[in-house]
Amino acid sequence: MLHRDRIPLLWGFLQAVLVVALGFSDMETGPGGAGVSVQQPNGDRFKIEGRAVVPGVKSQDWVSSARIFVEGEEFVGFVRTDGSFAVNDVPSGSYVVEVITPNYRFEPVRVDITSKGKMRARLVNYIKTSEVIRQPYPLQIRANGPQTYFMKRETWGWTDFLMNPMVMMMVLPLLIIVLLPKVVNTNDPEMRKEMEQSMNMLNPNPELPDVSELMTKLFSGGSKPSSKAVTSKGTRPAVKRR
């Protein structure tokens, strides 16, 4: 009877020991899961180093709000008081390194890390991806200028007024009317006829004044009356003398 009473106790003790053993095995494998390693197959990790500089500004004035982003926010580093930075535990590959600060703007740099740990840096060009501009390593990243969060308000100028489409529609026809008689030989009847026909094509509305008549008056306004008209109006009939 005593042995039968101890069997449930022994069974419960074995279950407790098994649960504790499984708990220790889960803690050893880590958050990556049992049998899955978060390290690279060769286990190599490298360090990206460099220095961020803002010309004319002390590093102590801006490093407190600066961060180093590697490939977005996959790896994050901080800037020291002297402007230097280091991002550790970065595997081999190609990464975009950015200096993020709310006050100044920095150009991103791409860093290529080989499996042997060799580093190569170049500027990031999203427009001409084939263009390669080498950069020194350790990185030397200089600020381009302050961050601009607002667009500058445009100022009014005479060029804006002259390039206005409505003004151009009013000024250009006047220039054509004034300059065209001086450029084109208006005494040629064929040329005048062609111009009148082309202007009539632009005047389909019968209620508007005839453009051909306007052009004729404009071109012939300075011409002198014919000699026949002068003689007919200006001379008196001859009086016969007896």
Secondary structure as GFF3:
##gff-version 3
##sequence-region A 1 242
A	DSSP	alpha_helix	2	29	.	.	.	ID=ss1
A	DSSP	beta_strand	46	53	.	.	.	ID=ss2
A	DSSP	three_ten_helix	59	61	.	.	.	ID=ss3
A	DSSP	three_ten_helix	63	65	.	.	.	ID=ss4
A	DSSP	beta_strand	67	70	.	.	.	ID=ss5
A	DSSP	beta_strand	75	78	.	.	.	ID=ss6
A	DSSP	beta_strand	84	90	.	.	.	ID=ss7
A	DSSP	beta_strand	93	100	.	.	.	ID=ss8
A	DSSP	beta_strand	104	106	.	.	.	ID=ss9
A	DSSP	beta_strand	109	113	.	.	.	ID=ss10
A	DSSP	beta_strand	119	123	.	.	.	ID=ss11
A	DSSP	beta_strand	134	135	.	.	.	ID=ss12
A	DSSP	beta_strand	139	146	.	.	.	ID=ss13
A	DSSP	alpha_helix	158	162	.	.	.	ID=ss14
A	DSSP	alpha_helix	165	183	.	.	.	ID=ss15
A	DSSP	alpha_helix	189	201	.	.	.	ID=ss16
A	DSSP	alpha_helix	211	219	.	.	.	ID=ss17
A	DSSP	alpha_helix	227	234	.	.	.	ID=ss18
###
